[in-house]
């Protein structure tokens, strides 16, 4: 994973610099999200790396699917990644780009995983508490995972807060087995 990030970082940094110069940070976030959606389509995913599909064919297929929704620069990015055999880096490029954007905007994206859905008031309180702790504006994304059992697992940048019941049980099991 660290190797992918290392390979993806120069691409993400170049995209970020371009987006910042053009004052198009949100547009590039959308472009990267659109490109990710395209390459994750089952039909496209089967073509990537297929021995009988050359780079030009792959580029044409992806660019045709993107047609109107992706800018010329976004299509150029796809062409560059395909030409350099780096299309598999696109998810990591998008992640690094979003981290650079969030850092510049003084925000952080936080994922909150709970066993049950949070109501809007709980989300508001969670975002306020994270803002206070992290000193940044928080964009909250929630996900339900029944294996959490109770409580929550929060990931915000490099910070992980495991206040889940399953996490506490794991720690208890570790302590008892030591």
Secondary structure, DSSP 8 states (H G I E B T S, - for coil): -HHHHHHHHHHHHHHHHHHHHTT-HHHHHHHHHHHHHHHTSHHHHHHTT-TT--HHHHHHHHHHHHTTTS-HHHHHHHHHHHHTT-GGGHHHHHHHHHHHHHHHHTEEEEEEEESS---HHHHHHHHHHHHHHHSSEEEEEEEE-GGG-SSEEEEETTEEEE--HHHHHHHHHHHHH-
